[in-house]
Amino acid sequence: MSSRLSMAKVQAALRKGVASAAAPVRSAASPAAPVRARGAQGAGEIRIIGGQWKRTRLPVPQRPGLRPTPDRVRETLFNWLGQDLTGWRCLDAFAGTGALGLEAASRGAASVVLVEQDGELLARLQQHVQRLQARSVQVRRGDGVAALRQCAAASLDLVLLDPPFDSALFQPALQAAAQAVGPQGWVYLEAPQAWDEAALASLGLALHRHLRAGAVHAHLLRRA
């Protein structure tokens, strides 16, 4: 009886060994599932979501602190705005990669001003404008708050605000935007925290829509 059990164990072990040898071996360099490409923040590119340049991918520098507005947030923003921006006058006060302002131009805005202080980012924005043949887009080097203060009162339909999250630019930018935007215009604000209605009212603005996506709080505002 014991010899039969021993023989059965030997046969089972042999079968197991043959099966293991036939199975494919996965190394650490060959994962079971393909690795997904990282999003725009790490991939060195942005993608225009809609309009005449829909699906166009544009390279951007990979730099610490450079934080393109996520695709999901941009898609939601332009859904809020109604998709068609034909004839709108827009200013992107902290343009960075140009993701917001170029999206507005792609959807028919008559005039889009991209304001950026950084020389490298400015040069890249100019390259994007040339590649897209974006005649409605102007690229200006300068301070976003100062650019807003220089605008004539109520002269803009859309102000796009995405200051560096660690800056003290939010309040002065909102205050300047409230003066520059028209009575029926919009101010978009991207910030690391939600702005409450009391704080916005003191600056002459009212909250229309709000979205949180990870660390980003997106606000669509109107003049109070």
Backbone as a chain_set.jsonl record, in Angstrom:
{"seq": "MSSRLSMAKVQAALRKGVASAAAPVRSAASPAAPVRARGAQGAGEIRIIGGQWKRTRLPVPQRPGLRPTPDRVRETLFNWLGQDLTGWRCLDAFAGTGALGLEAASRGAASVVLVEQDGELLARLQQHVQRLQARSVQVRRGDGVAALRQCAAASLDLVLLDPPFDSALFQPALQAAAQAVGPQGWVYLEAPQAWDEAALASLGLALHRHLRAGAVHAHLLRRA", "coords": {"N": [[0.829, -1.2, 0.0], [1.917, 1.24, 0.825], [3.984, 1.532, -1.073], [2.525, 1.947, -3.427], [1.366, 4.466, -2.885], [3.656, 6.053, -2.763], [4.617, 5.822, -5.392], [2.523, 7.13, -6.723], [2.818, 9.734, -5.784], [5.305, 10.367, -6.901], [4.697, 10.315, -9.656], [2.806, 12.392, -9.767], [4.414, 14.54, -9.089], [6.154, 14.567, -11.271], [4.372, 15.225, -13.36], [3.637, 17.81, -12.59], [6.063, 19.134, -12.814], [6.526, 19.042, -15.591], [4.39, 20.603, -16.504], [5.035, 23.094, -15.39], [7.386, 23.677, -16.751], [6.427, 24.041, -19.312], [4.914, 26.338, -19.126], [4.714, 29.856, -19.911], [7.316, 32.173, -19.075], [7.315, 35.101, -17.175], [9.117, 37.975, -17.065], [10.536, 40.595, -14.968], [10.892, 42.717, -16.621], [8.969, 42.38, -18.5], [5.932, 43.037, -18.063], [2.685, 41.721, -17.085], [0.514, 43.204, -18.009], [0.109, 45.904, -20.339], [1.85, 48.986, -19.78], [0.267, 51.981, -19.055], [0.405, 55.1, -20.774], [1.51, 58.087, -19.194], [-0.448, 60.904, -17.984], [-1.071, 64.288, -19.24], [0.416, 65.88, -17.521], [2.767, 64.561, -16.963], [3.637, 63.581, -19.357], [4.665, 65.376, -21.168], [3.113, 66.714, -23.048], [0.132, 68.321, -24.312], [-3.354, 67.911, -25.044], [-5.712, 69.029, -27.314], [-9.129, 69.309, -26.721], [-11.601, 69.835, -28.059], [-13.338, 71.405, -30.905], [-11.907, 73.114, -33.821], [-9.303, 72.177, -33.813], [-9.388, 69.733, -32.654], [-8.251, 66.866, -30.904], [-5.622, 67.394, -31.474], [-2.256, 67.15, -30.585], [0.121, 68.735, -28.568], [3.479, 69.492, -27.861], [4.918, 70.085, -24.625], [7.124, 71.707, -22.276], [8.77, 69.726, -19.777], [8.6, 70.505, -16.624], [9.229, 71.36, -13.197], [6.415, 72.192, -11.251], [4.904, 73.001, -13.427], [1.693, 72.72, -14.542], [-0.537, 71.525, -16.391], [-3.99, 72.101, -17.131], [-6.147, 69.446, -16.379], [-7.48, 67.094, -18.789], [-10.128, 66.237, -18.281], [-11.159, 68.281, -16.682], [-10.982, 70.511, -18.389], [-12.722, 69.683, -20.415], [-15.154, 69.617, -19.011], [-15.377, 72.331, -18.257], [-15.748, 73.636, -20.779], [-18.066, 72.451, -21.577], [-19.785, 73.587, -19.696], [-19.644, 76.212, -20.629], [-20.875, 76.038, -23.041], [-19.716, 75.1, -25.385], [-19.52, 76.377, -28.053], [-17.705, 79.138, -28.824], [-17.816, 81.272, -30.523], [-16.83, 84.408, -31.665], [-16.09, 85.377, -29.164], [-14.167, 87.295, -26.784], [-11.189, 86.711, -25.24], [-8.964, 86.198, -22.441], [-6.135, 84.643, -21.275], [-4.641, 84.587, -18.396], [-2.491, 83.448, -17.035], [-0.859, 81.731, -18.785], [0.914, 79.484, -19.205], [1.15, 76.298, -20.355], [-0.65, 76.857, -22.311], [-2.994, 75.468, -22.569], [-5.663, 76.123, -21.805], [-6.3, 78.626, -23.086], [-5.782, 78.036, -25.827], [-7.648, 76.059, -26.225], [-9.988, 77.563, -26.064], [-9.658, 79.177, -28.342], [-9.734, 77.213, -30.315], [-12.393, 76.624, -30.298], [-13.633, 78.701, -31.536], [-13.271, 81.347, -30.583], [-12.953, 84.854, -31.052], [-10.831, 86.426, -30.327], [-7.957, 85.729, -28.534], [-5.824, 86.195, -25.903], [-2.752, 85.205, -24.776], [-1.016, 85.283, -21.883], [2.156, 85.246, -20.492], [4.964, 84.91, -18.34], [7.352, 83.438, -18.278], [10.196, 82.815, -20.229], [10.891, 80.482, -21.742], [8.481, 79.034, -21.838], [6.939, 80.928, -23.124], [8.145, 81.024, -25.677], [7.492, 78.457, -26.54], [4.71, 78.633, -26.657], [4.415, 80.456, -28.753], [5.361, 78.873, -30.821], [3.329, 76.962, -30.904], [1.164, 78.537, -31.753], [2.015, 79.263, -34.319], [2.178, 76.745, -35.534], [-0.502, 75.906, -35.476], [-1.593, 77.856, -36.987], [-3.013, 79.922, -35.823], [-4.72, 82.542, -36.041], [-6.252, 84.145, -34.459], [-5.051, 84.285, -32.035], [-2.958, 85.861, -29.69], [0.278, 86.153, -28.297], [1.701, 87.222, -25.371], [4.328, 88.558, -23.438], [4.481, 88.902, -19.984], [3.062, 90.05, -16.834], [0.26, 88.469, -15.493], [-1.775, 89.605, -13.855], [-1.261, 92.348, -14.115], [-1.753, 92.585, -16.854], [-4.501, 92.152, -16.961], [-5.406, 94.335, -15.513], [-4.821, 96.336, -17.263], [-6.68, 96.058, -19.213], [-9.576, 97.375, -20.846], [-12.5, 98.349, -19.043], [-15.001, 95.881, -18.63], [-14.457, 94.609, -21.072], [-13.992, 92.012, -21.896], [-15.068, 88.661, -22.688], [-14.432, 86.241, -21.567], [-12.355, 85.321, -18.968], [-9.502, 83.58, -18.105], [-8.127, 82.002, -15.398], [-5.428, 80.579, -13.941], [-3.4, 80.542, -11.745], [-0.047, 79.951, -10.347], [-0.179, 77.456, -7.857], [1.04, 77.863, -5.388], [1.206, 80.564, -5.054], [0.516, 84.063, -4.27], [-1.383, 85.194, -5.846], [-4.077, 84.917, -6.324], [-6.25, 86.477, -5.185], [-5.707, 89.239, -6.091], [-5.805, 88.711, -8.861], [-8.419, 87.797, -9.29], [-9.85, 90.051, -8.54], [-9.007, 91.912, -10.468], [-9.934, 90.586, -12.743], [-12.699, 90.698, -12.384], [-13.236, 93.328, -13.0], [-12.46, 93.481, -15.646], [-14.054, 91.74, -17.126], [-17.118, 91.439, -18.988], [-20.645, 92.229, -18.282], [-22.162, 89.963, -18.969], [-20.236, 88.11, -19.14], [-17.675, 85.601, -18.326], [-15.661, 84.233, -15.689], [-13.096, 82.019, -15.25], [-11.71, 80.058, -12.726], [-8.991, 78.314, -11.419], [-7.912, 76.524, -8.679], [-6.21, 75.534, -5.581], [-7.983, 75.099, -3.54], [-11.495, 75.323, -2.632], [-13.277, 78.307, -3.314], [-15.273, 80.282, -1.264], [-18.645, 81.652, -1.343], [-18.926, 84.076, -0.018], [-16.326, 85.167, 0.067], [-15.875, 85.49, -2.658], [-17.921, 87.28, -3.325], [-17.062, 89.61, -2.106], [-15.195, 90.429, -3.886], [-16.61, 91.094, -6.057], [-17.739, 89.035, -7.519], [-19.639, 86.056, -8.39], [-20.388, 82.666, -7.651], [-20.946, 80.269, -10.126], [-20.642, 77.603, -11.136], [-19.004, 74.669, -9.815], [-16.296, 72.39, -9.586], [-14.557, 69.596, -8.36], [-11.549, 67.961, -8.963], [-9.449, 65.723, -8.056], [-6.66, 67.313, -6.792], [-7.435, 69.705, -7.788], [-9.54, 72.509, -7.867], [-12.101, 73.66, -9.724], [-13.658, 76.572, -10.789], [-16.442, 78.263, -12.089], [-17.281, 81.508, -12.691], [-19.32, 84.485, -12.368], [-19.936, 88.001, -12.841], [-20.981, 89.652, -9.932]], "CA": [[0.0, 0.0, 0.0], [2.805, 2.407, 0.907], [4.722, 1.668, -2.331], [1.623, 2.537, -4.411], [1.258, 5.896, -2.568], [4.92, 6.694, -3.132], [4.642, 5.903, -6.844], [1.548, 8.149, -7.129], [3.415, 11.041, -5.495], [6.365, 10.597, -7.885], [4.052, 10.624, -10.925], [2.212, 13.724, -9.649], [5.502, 15.514, -9.113], [6.646, 14.65, -12.636], [3.389, 15.969, -14.147], [3.723, 19.218, -12.18], [7.291, 19.681, -13.379], [6.334, 19.222, -17.023], [3.485, 21.744, -16.696], [5.758, 24.319, -15.066], [8.358, 23.943, -17.812], [5.72, 24.474, -20.517], [4.273, 27.633, -18.92], [5.583, 30.99, -20.26], [7.922, 32.842, -17.935], [7.212, 36.545, -17.26], [10.203, 38.638, -16.339], [10.185, 41.907, -14.446], [10.905, 43.67, -17.734], [7.824, 42.126, -19.37], [4.772, 42.93, -17.197], [1.546, 41.012, -17.639], [-0.349, 44.144, -18.709], [0.877, 47.046, -20.834], [1.865, 50.153, -18.924], [-0.402, 53.108, -19.702], [1.162, 56.347, -20.826], [1.085, 59.036, -18.187], [-1.259, 62.017, -18.445], [-0.364, 65.441, -19.792], [1.32, 66.481, -16.569], [4.057, 63.904, -16.98], [3.952, 63.063, -20.683], [5.281, 66.383, -21.989], [2.244, 67.163, -24.127], [-1.272, 68.57, -24.026], [-4.236, 67.497, -26.148], [-6.888, 69.878, -27.435], [-10.282, 68.418, -26.549], [-12.687, 70.042, -29.023], [-13.195, 72.489, -31.859], [-11.259, 72.855, -35.108], [-8.032, 71.467, -33.609], [-9.697, 68.594, -31.786], [-7.311, 65.74, -30.851], [-4.25, 67.823, -31.757], [-1.346, 67.042, -29.437], [1.158, 69.75, -28.62], [4.504, 69.228, -26.847], [5.163, 71.12, -23.612], [8.304, 71.385, -21.466], [8.572, 69.017, -18.513], [9.237, 71.363, -15.641], [8.584, 71.345, -11.874], [5.406, 73.222, -11.049], [4.072, 73.206, -14.613], [0.538, 71.897, -14.227], [-1.617, 71.738, -17.365], [-5.342, 71.762, -16.693], [-6.469, 68.094, -16.842], [-8.46, 66.967, -19.874], [-11.496, 66.131, -17.747], [-11.581, 69.59, -16.197], [-11.211, 71.364, -19.552], [-13.946, 69.236, -21.086], [-16.286, 70.078, -18.205], [-15.466, 73.789, -18.366], [-16.314, 74.073, -22.052], [-19.469, 72.037, -21.538], [-20.465, 74.659, -18.965], [-19.686, 77.427, -21.447], [-21.719, 75.806, -24.208], [-18.913, 74.59, -26.496], [-19.272, 77.316, -29.156], [-17.27, 80.443, -28.318], [-17.674, 82.139, -31.691], [-16.892, 85.841, -31.428], [-15.718, 85.754, -27.79], [-12.879, 87.922, -26.49], [-10.696, 85.933, -24.091], [-7.598, 86.425, -21.971], [-5.588, 83.592, -20.407], [-3.702, 85.455, -17.679], [-1.317, 82.668, -16.605], [-1.079, 80.769, -19.86], [1.659, 78.242, -19.003], [1.194, 75.451, -21.555], [-1.619, 77.344, -23.288], [-4.087, 74.505, -22.712], [-6.981, 76.755, -21.688], [-6.509, 79.626, -24.129], [-5.842, 77.4, -27.14], [-8.949, 75.371, -26.281], [-10.983, 78.59, -26.38], [-9.471, 79.557, -29.739], [-10.176, 76.083, -31.132], [-13.857, 76.611, -30.307], [-14.173, 79.825, -32.296], [-13.093, 82.669, -29.995], [-12.451, 85.829, -32.02], [-9.569, 86.97, -29.84], [-7.426, 85.079, -27.343], [-4.515, 86.696, -25.513], [-2.043, 84.321, -23.855], [-0.03, 86.073, -21.141], [3.083, 84.354, -19.792], [6.218, 85.566, -17.981], [8.507, 82.573, -18.486], [10.668, 82.904, -21.607], [10.822, 79.191, -22.432], [7.071, 78.739, -22.098], [6.494, 81.903, -24.112], [8.616, 80.564, -26.981], [6.709, 77.278, -26.931], [3.372, 79.111, -27.034], [4.535, 81.035, -30.087], [5.464, 77.742, -31.747], [1.988, 76.374, -31.037], [0.35, 79.45, -32.561], [2.47, 79.138, -35.703], [1.811, 75.419, -36.051], [-1.954, 75.843, -35.65], [-2.014, 79.005, -37.791], [-4.075, 80.471, -34.98], [-4.685, 83.988, -36.291], [-6.991, 84.861, -33.402], [-4.313, 84.171, -30.768], [-1.774, 86.685, -29.471], [1.099, 85.73, -27.171], [2.344, 88.385, -24.776], [5.133, 88.319, -22.247], [4.159, 89.862, -18.942], [2.375, 89.635, -15.615], [-1.152, 88.272, -15.781], [-2.609, 90.575, -13.133], [-1.06, 93.649, -14.768], [-2.434, 92.544, -18.154], [-5.933, 92.323, -16.701], [-5.648, 95.716, -15.072], [-4.68, 97.214, -18.425], [-7.832, 95.885, -20.101], [-10.693, 98.285, -20.641], [-13.556, 97.774, -18.209], [-16.052, 95.092, -19.291], [-14.061, 94.403, -22.473], [-13.734, 90.596, -22.169], [-16.159, 87.698, -22.49], [-13.938, 85.119, -20.772], [-11.036, 85.428, -18.355], [-9.041, 82.275, -17.633], [-7.17, 82.202, -14.308], [-4.822, 79.378, -13.376], [-2.11, 80.97, -11.201], [0.674, 78.924, -9.581], [-0.936, 77.146, -6.644], [1.729, 78.334, -4.19], [1.384, 82.003, -5.163], [-0.46, 84.941, -3.617], [-1.959, 85.933, -6.964], [-5.488, 84.613, -6.539], [-7.137, 87.608, -4.888], [-5.576, 90.347, -7.053], [-6.226, 88.278, -10.201], [-9.882, 87.787, -9.315], [-10.318, 91.438, -8.471], [-8.786, 92.511, -11.786], [-10.811, 89.915, -13.704], [-14.063, 91.191, -12.184], [-13.339, 94.615, -13.678], [-12.213, 93.338, -17.084], [-15.07, 90.926, -17.8], [-18.393, 92.107, -19.207], [-21.757, 91.805, -17.424], [-22.604, 88.622, -19.352], [-19.047, 87.299, -19.339], [-17.343, 84.545, -17.379], [-14.305, 84.105, -15.156], [-12.764, 80.655, -14.822], [-10.646, 80.033, -11.727], [-8.48, 77.017, -10.991], [-7.254, 76.799, -7.403], [-6.015, 74.333, -4.764], [-9.102, 74.931, -2.609], [-12.725, 75.968, -3.088], [-13.532, 79.667, -2.852], [-16.676, 80.363, -0.833], [-19.401, 82.725, -1.986], [-18.681, 85.347, 0.669], [-15.034, 85.688, -0.391], [-16.036, 85.905, -4.048], [-18.79, 88.455, -3.363], [-16.27, 90.786, -1.727], [-14.408, 90.795, -5.064], [-17.531, 91.418, -7.133], [-18.007, 87.849, -8.326], [-20.564, 85.07, -7.844], [-20.114, 81.307, -8.111], [-21.958, 79.654, -10.995], [-20.405, 76.163, -11.107], [-17.771, 74.25, -9.142], [-15.929, 70.99, -9.779], [-13.288, 69.173, -7.787], [-10.925, 66.815, -9.631], [-8.192, 65.515, -7.35], [-6.207, 68.498, -6.059], [-7.867, 70.887, -8.531], [-10.896, 73.036, -7.726], [-12.445, 74.484, -10.883], [-14.795, 77.455, -10.521], [-16.94, 79.152, -13.144], [-17.788, 82.676, -11.96], [-19.905, 85.62, -13.093], [-19.975, 89.221, -12.055], [-22.087, 89.665, -8.958]], "C": [[0.86, 1.246, 0.0], [3.581, 2.602, -0.38], [3.847, 2.273, -3.412], [1.474, 4.042, -4.17], [2.508, 6.642, -2.996], [5.008, 6.872, -4.643], [3.692, 6.991, -7.349], [2.11, 9.55, -6.909], [4.484, 11.389, -6.524], [5.763, 11.007, -9.22], [3.44, 12.033, -10.915], [3.275, 14.802, -9.731], [6.047, 15.687, -10.521], [5.698, 15.447, -13.526], [3.468, 17.459, -13.857], [4.955, 19.886, -12.788], [7.169, 19.951, -14.856], [5.462, 20.432, -17.299], [4.199, 23.053, -16.431], [6.733, 24.685, -16.167], [7.68, 24.48, -19.059], [5.13, 25.86, -20.376], [5.223, 28.76, -19.292], [6.091, 31.678, -19.006], [7.843, 34.337, -18.153], [8.324, 37.158, -16.44], [9.726, 39.978, -15.84], [10.129, 42.944, -15.549], [9.727, 43.482, -18.668], [6.587, 41.935, -18.516], [3.606, 42.264, -17.896], [0.647, 41.932, -18.442], [0.482, 45.31, -19.204], [0.78, 48.231, -19.892], [1.229, 51.321, -19.666], [0.5, 54.336, -19.708], [0.625, 57.303, -19.784], [0.315, 60.181, -18.814], [-0.405, 63.192, -18.868], [0.661, 66.009, -18.834], [2.695, 65.83, -16.616], [4.512, 63.499, -18.372], [4.62, 64.094, -21.582], [4.437, 66.815, -23.168], [0.868, 67.495, -23.578], [-2.075, 68.15, -25.253], [-5.442, 68.424, -26.159], [-8.121, 68.984, -27.528], [-11.33, 68.59, -27.649], [-12.399, 71.181, -29.983], [-12.407, 72.108, -33.101], [-9.94, 72.105, -34.98], [-8.207, 70.257, -32.697], [-8.717, 67.446, -32.005], [-5.869, 66.132, -31.201], [-3.423, 67.75, -30.478], [-0.19, 68.02, -29.631], [2.188, 69.486, -27.531], [4.647, 70.402, -25.874], [6.392, 70.73, -22.804], [7.91, 70.622, -20.205], [9.342, 69.773, -17.443], [8.512, 71.261, -14.311], [7.591, 72.5, -11.76], [4.527, 73.499, -12.249], [2.918, 72.213, -14.553], [-0.581, 72.166, -15.224], [-2.97, 71.344, -16.788], [-5.719, 70.392, -17.236], [-7.549, 68.084, -17.919], [-9.889, 66.982, -19.348], [-12.018, 67.494, -17.307], [-11.855, 70.523, -17.369], [-12.494, 70.978, -20.285], [-15.18, 69.722, -20.343], [-16.473, 71.58, -18.321], [-16.154, 74.203, -19.656], [-17.713, 73.495, -22.285], [-20.298, 73.087, -20.812], [-20.665, 75.892, -19.84], [-20.495, 77.262, -22.728], [-20.989, 75.412, -25.465], [-18.555, 75.633, -27.553], [-18.942, 78.698, -28.595], [-17.088, 81.452, -29.457], [-17.842, 83.609, -31.31], [-16.424, 86.295, -30.052], [-14.336, 86.398, -27.754], [-12.36, 87.328, -25.177], [-9.273, 86.347, -23.718], [-7.227, 85.324, -20.993], [-4.411, 84.23, -19.669], [-2.436, 84.748, -17.208], [-1.225, 81.468, -17.543], [-0.335, 79.45, -19.673], [1.804, 77.443, -20.291], [0.261, 75.948, -22.649], [-2.847, 76.476, -23.423], [-5.458, 75.17, -22.7], [-7.242, 77.727, -22.837], [-6.612, 79.033, -25.516], [-7.142, 76.613, -27.309], [-10.047, 76.358, -26.641], [-10.886, 79.005, -27.845], [-9.966, 78.464, -30.677], [-11.69, 76.064, -31.287], [-14.448, 77.904, -30.841], [-13.996, 81.202, -31.704], [-12.459, 83.616, -31.001], [-11.091, 86.37, -31.633], [-9.179, 86.25, -28.56], [-6.029, 85.627, -27.091], [-3.934, 85.736, -24.479], [-0.935, 85.129, -23.19], [0.842, 85.122, -20.33], [4.399, 85.097, -19.536], [7.444, 84.758, -18.367], [8.919, 82.549, -19.963], [10.555, 81.608, -22.379], [9.383, 78.828, -22.785], [6.512, 79.683, -23.16], [6.891, 81.469, -25.522], [7.817, 79.366, -27.465], [5.295, 77.667, -27.343], [3.388, 79.711, -28.439], [4.658, 79.948, -31.151], [4.1, 77.103, -31.98], [1.121, 77.229, -31.957], [0.728, 79.344, -34.035], [2.034, 77.803, -36.306], [0.322, 75.342, -36.363], [-2.471, 76.905, -36.613], [-3.192, 79.708, -37.12], [-4.051, 81.998, -35.065], [-5.386, 84.788, -35.196], [-6.22, 84.925, -32.089], [-3.099, 85.093, -30.777], [-1.038, 86.173, -28.237], [1.847, 86.95, -26.649], [3.156, 87.975, -23.549], [4.781, 89.368, -21.195], [3.471, 89.213, -17.762], [0.872, 89.576, -15.872], [-2.058, 89.276, -15.105], [-2.488, 91.951, -13.774], [-1.786, 93.698, -16.108], [-3.936, 92.74, -17.99], [-6.259, 93.757, -16.306], [-5.559, 96.701, -16.223], [-5.849, 97.097, -19.398], [-8.887, 96.948, -19.803], [-11.785, 97.581, -19.837], [-14.593, 97.061, -19.079], [-15.74, 94.787, -20.752], [-13.893, 92.94, -22.858], [-14.974, 89.748, -21.916], [-15.738, 86.536, -21.597], [-12.532, 85.419, -20.282], [-10.686, 84.074, -17.768], [-7.924, 82.498, -16.618], [-6.708, 80.861, -13.763], [-3.44, 79.746, -12.835], [-1.364, 79.8, -10.568], [-0.001, 78.703, -8.234], [-0.282, 77.674, -5.368], [1.933, 79.844, -4.19], [0.317, 82.757, -4.369], [-1.22, 85.754, -4.655], [-3.473, 85.794, -7.1], [-6.389, 85.825, -6.314], [-6.956, 88.775, -5.853], [-6.012, 89.965, -8.466], [-7.745, 88.279, -10.317], [-10.442, 89.203, -9.319], [-10.166, 92.13, -9.827], [-9.706, 91.899, -12.84], [-12.242, 90.418, -13.602], [-14.285, 92.526, -12.872], [-13.247, 94.466, -15.194], [-13.329, 92.615, -17.818], [-16.391, 91.689, -17.899], [-19.5, 91.562, -18.328], [-22.254, 90.389, -17.716], [-21.424, 87.667, -19.542], [-18.8, 86.329, -18.201], [-15.894, 84.663, -16.921], [-14.122, 82.657, -14.723], [-11.582, 80.729, -13.875], [-10.289, 78.598, -11.39], [-7.62, 77.249, -9.757], [-7.081, 75.506, -6.604], [-7.098, 74.127, -3.715], [-10.321, 75.666, -3.169], [-12.819, 77.375, -2.505], [-15.006, 79.771, -2.489], [-17.325, 81.625, -1.403], [-19.16, 84.075, -1.328], [-17.377, 85.981, 0.194], [-15.134, 86.197, -1.822], [-16.872, 87.182, -4.145], [-18.021, 89.723, -3.014], [-15.412, 91.288, -2.884], [-15.294, 91.12, -6.264], [-17.889, 90.262, -8.027], [-18.979, 86.901, -7.611], [-20.261, 83.71, -8.457], [-21.277, 80.781, -8.948], [-21.849, 78.134, -10.988], [-19.089, 75.876, -10.385], [-17.558, 72.764, -9.385], [-14.628, 70.732, -9.048], [-12.812, 67.93, -8.527], [-9.549, 66.624, -9.014], [-7.836, 66.744, -6.54], [-6.692, 69.796, -6.691], [-9.312, 71.235, -8.197], [-11.142, 73.999, -8.88], [-13.715, 75.262, -10.575], [-15.174, 78.21, -11.797], [-17.699, 80.268, -12.451], [-18.411, 83.678, -12.918], [-19.773, 86.86, -12.229], [-21.184, 89.223, -11.15], [-23.092, 90.736, -9.344]], "O": [[0.584, 2.2, -0.728], [3.825, 3.747, -0.764], [4.344, 3.034, -4.242], [1.455, 4.82, -5.125], [2.422, 7.746, -3.534], [5.418, 7.927, -5.128], [4.019, 7.7, -8.3], [1.911, 10.445, -7.731], [4.581, 12.532, -6.973], [6.25, 11.94, -9.857], [3.53, 12.771, -11.896], [3.075, 15.843, -10.356], [6.368, 16.801, -10.935], [6.141, 16.249, -14.348], [3.377, 18.279, -14.771], [4.907, 21.038, -13.219], [7.651, 20.975, -15.341], [5.744, 21.207, -18.214], [4.0, 24.024, -17.16], [6.898, 25.862, -16.488], [8.266, 25.278, -19.791], [4.862, 26.515, -21.383], [6.421, 28.658, -19.028], [5.388, 31.757, -17.999], [8.257, 34.821, -19.206], [8.451, 36.883, -15.247], [8.658, 40.454, -16.224], [9.409, 43.937, -15.439], [9.492, 44.319, -19.54], [6.203, 40.796, -18.252], [3.531, 42.235, -19.124], [0.072, 41.511, -19.445], [1.465, 45.678, -18.562], [-0.261, 48.453, -19.274], [1.619, 51.618, -20.795], [1.256, 54.576, -18.767], [-0.577, 57.331, -19.518], [0.404, 60.414, -20.019], [0.824, 63.118, -18.862], [1.67, 66.564, -19.268], [3.695, 66.49, -16.333], [5.666, 63.11, -18.549], [5.101, 63.739, -22.659], [4.977, 67.242, -24.188], [0.481, 67.014, -22.513], [-1.54, 68.049, -26.356], [-6.116, 68.59, -25.142], [-8.157, 68.031, -28.305], [-11.889, 67.602, -28.126], [-11.363, 71.839, -29.896], [-12.251, 70.925, -33.406], [-9.5, 71.463, -35.934], [-7.257, 69.822, -32.045], [-8.395, 67.097, -33.141], [-4.989, 65.272, -31.22], [-3.843, 68.23, -29.424], [0.393, 68.115, -30.711], [1.811, 69.273, -26.378], [4.511, 71.563, -26.26], [6.678, 69.541, -22.659], [6.841, 70.851, -19.64], [10.567, 69.694, -17.363], [7.292, 71.092, -14.292], [7.894, 73.635, -12.126], [3.5, 74.166, -12.115], [3.14, 71.003, -14.516], [-1.484, 72.953, -14.938], [-3.078, 70.369, -16.046], [-5.627, 70.177, -18.444], [-8.419, 68.955, -17.953], [-10.755, 67.658, -19.902], [-13.183, 67.822, -17.534], [-12.847, 71.251, -17.358], [-13.255, 71.842, -20.72], [-16.141, 70.183, -20.959], [-17.598, 72.057, -18.468], [-17.056, 75.04, -19.63], [-18.461, 74.012, -23.116], [-21.389, 73.439, -21.26], [-21.714, 76.535, -19.799], [-20.769, 78.242, -23.422], [-21.597, 75.391, -26.535], [-17.384, 75.755, -27.912], [-19.784, 79.345, -27.973], [-16.286, 82.38, -29.346], [-18.846, 84.005, -30.718], [-16.367, 87.498, -29.798], [-13.464, 86.096, -28.567], [-13.011, 87.432, -24.138], [-8.491, 86.785, -24.562], [-7.921, 85.102, -20.001], [-3.329, 84.397, -20.231], [-1.41, 85.396, -17.003], [-1.481, 80.332, -17.142], [-0.897, 78.392, -19.954], [2.501, 77.866, -21.213], [0.366, 75.51, -23.795], [-3.672, 76.714, -24.305], [-6.324, 74.817, -23.501], [-8.285, 77.658, -23.487], [-7.44, 79.474, -26.313], [-7.672, 76.517, -28.416], [-10.937, 76.04, -27.43], [-11.905, 79.167, -28.516], [-10.553, 78.757, -31.718], [-12.214, 75.555, -32.278], [-15.628, 78.181, -30.628], [-14.519, 82.166, -32.263], [-11.536, 83.235, -31.721], [-10.289, 86.731, -32.494], [-9.966, 86.167, -27.618], [-5.154, 85.538, -27.952], [-4.544, 85.484, -23.44], [-0.02, 85.605, -23.862], [0.334, 84.295, -19.573], [4.888, 85.821, -20.402], [8.468, 85.327, -18.744], [8.093, 82.293, -20.839], [10.167, 81.617, -23.547], [9.102, 78.371, -23.892], [5.704, 79.277, -23.995], [6.084, 81.534, -26.449], [7.498, 79.26, -28.649], [4.742, 77.09, -28.279], [2.463, 79.489, -29.221], [4.123, 80.085, -32.251], [3.755, 76.748, -33.106], [0.43, 76.709, -32.833], [-0.146, 79.337, -34.902], [1.577, 77.747, -37.448], [-0.076, 74.784, -37.386], [-3.635, 76.875, -37.013], [-4.201, 80.035, -37.745], [-3.423, 82.659, -34.238], [-5.131, 85.981, -35.036], [-6.679, 85.547, -31.132], [-2.319, 85.112, -31.729], [-1.665, 85.803, -27.245], [2.544, 87.63, -27.403], [2.723, 87.156, -22.738], [4.783, 90.567, -21.474], [3.318, 87.993, -17.698], [0.287, 90.519, -16.405], [-3.014, 89.754, -15.715], [-3.489, 92.644, -13.959], [-2.366, 94.723, -16.465], [-4.568, 93.423, -18.796], [-7.273, 94.314, -16.725], [-6.151, 97.779, -16.17], [-6.0, 97.924, -20.297], [-9.065, 97.364, -18.658], [-11.965, 96.368, -19.943], [-15.007, 97.57, -20.121], [-16.648, 94.714, -21.579], [-13.673, 92.642, -24.032], [-15.807, 90.06, -21.065], [-16.577, 85.915, -20.944], [-11.635, 85.728, -21.067], [-11.472, 83.487, -17.023], [-6.901, 83.106, -16.933], [-7.494, 80.103, -13.194], [-2.424, 79.324, -13.387], [-1.969, 78.768, -10.278], [-0.353, 79.663, -7.548], [-0.969, 77.909, -4.374], [2.741, 80.358, -3.416], [-0.645, 82.173, -3.869], [-1.652, 86.873, -4.378], [-4.084, 86.488, -7.912], [-7.205, 86.157, -7.174], [-7.945, 89.268, -6.395], [-6.536, 90.807, -9.195], [-8.293, 88.713, -11.331], [-11.402, 89.499, -10.03], [-11.065, 92.837, -10.281], [-10.201, 92.601, -13.722], [-12.927, 90.551, -14.615], [-15.403, 92.829, -13.287], [-13.871, 95.221, -15.939], [-13.535, 92.847, -19.009], [-16.738, 92.477, -17.019], [-19.317, 90.528, -17.685], [-22.714, 89.693, -16.81], [-21.591, 86.555, -20.043], [-19.578, 86.234, -17.252], [-15.024, 85.127, -17.658], [-14.9, 82.135, -13.926], [-10.576, 81.375, -14.169], [-11.159, 77.773, -11.112], [-6.705, 78.072, -9.78], [-7.722, 74.498, -6.904], [-7.129, 73.084, -3.064], [-10.203, 76.512, -4.056], [-12.481, 77.6, -1.343], [-15.881, 79.408, -3.276], [-16.645, 82.536, -1.877], [-19.184, 85.106, -2.0], [-17.322, 87.186, -0.054], [-14.542, 87.222, -2.161], [-16.571, 88.064, -4.95], [-18.296, 90.79, -3.563], [-14.954, 92.43, -2.873], [-14.794, 91.39, -7.356], [-18.299, 90.463, -9.17], [-19.12, 86.943, -6.389], [-19.92, 83.613, -9.636], [-22.435, 80.84, -8.535], [-22.86, 77.446, -10.848], [-18.187, 76.712, -10.345], [-18.506, 71.979, -9.391], [-13.704, 71.543, -9.103], [-13.563, 66.97, -8.701], [-8.591, 67.291, -9.405], [-8.616, 67.177, -5.693], [-6.393, 70.877, -6.184], [-10.195, 70.379, -8.235], [-10.474, 75.027, -8.997], [-14.721, 74.691, -10.154], [-14.305, 78.732, -12.496], [-18.649, 80.014, -11.71], [-18.086, 83.721, -14.105], [-19.527, 86.769, -11.026], [-22.281, 88.839, -11.558], [-24.098, 90.914, -8.657]]}, "num_chains": 1, "name": "protein.A"}
